[in-house]
Amino acid sequence: MSALPQRTRILIKDLLFQEKYKLTNTQVDIMSYIFNSLSWAIKIDGFLIITTKKLISDMPQITQKTLESSLRALKSMELIESELVAVAQWKGANVRGVKITKKGMEYNASLYLPSAKKIFESLEEDISSKDKELDIRQKKIDELEKIVENLKVSEIKEDKKESIEPKEEENKTIKIEDFKEFIDAVKSEYIKTSEPICNMVKGWKRETIFSINSYNRVSITTPNGEYMQLKDPKEINKFWKWLYIRQHRVGDIIDFKKPLTAKELNRRYKGENLEIGNKKYKLYNIEEAEDTRVKITLKDENGKIATISDKENANRPLTYSYANCEEILLRIIC
């Protein structure tokens, strides 16, 4: 006899096929085994030569009685044909042959199993690609850190203040002075509607949306759409402190699909606390400059208006593209 595989190792179960024809687990195992045998069984006139001994050896969980009844059931459903076939290689012995019918060919036994070499090559490519991405990201971070290190704040003279005055009125939100009273007011308002309170909260991914659930607890909806209640008291307290300082953000949901403009940057970051050179400032205004670039003006702790420049040229305000402006602000906002 010609050599046969020591043991069949992979069965591909088509669960949709099993459900369609109401097959038992044993019957679908046998169908899978028959498809597997296409790669190694002797083939005579379209019949696959599969001995009972070989099949039971490969699937010892199946008794001979169960095997025979399962094959009869598959044959009666016209998923296979079965008959004795003379095998010349085995001295003309009559052995059961199994043929998959057109109906049985609906079974999906496809499996892509690349060689170990291909798997390793793919992994190496993936690692190399990720390394390059990390290098690019680190280079960008390094560049931003260098820019931040070189930032300098220069006070603007009185006669130039008019040009940078914000065109829009300051936010008129009434501020609640007491911290606990503020939390109670927000909870009371938002538990009624289940409407989102805000997003772009420092410490979370900016698309994360905060709300109050029916249990009067702080909940979030992640960028992936996963909804969960915050349980860590430190995280909850951190959120409330952040929102208390920025009461104008209550009810303000930022649409990150909107294109960046000076107006949109102001909407997102105006009034934020910044730190440059160990000094604290408030973002006063982001105004259009030349060639679709913007410049940033600040207020110091004494209310004096200043602009961001660099150490080499303190008298010339720095300008940024919209995207770079946002990246820099995200690094210097306290």
Order of alpha helices (4+ residues) and beta strands (2+ residues): alpha-alpha-beta-beta-alpha-alpha-beta-beta-alpha-beta-alpha-beta-beta-beta-alpha-alpha-beta-beta-beta-beta-alpha
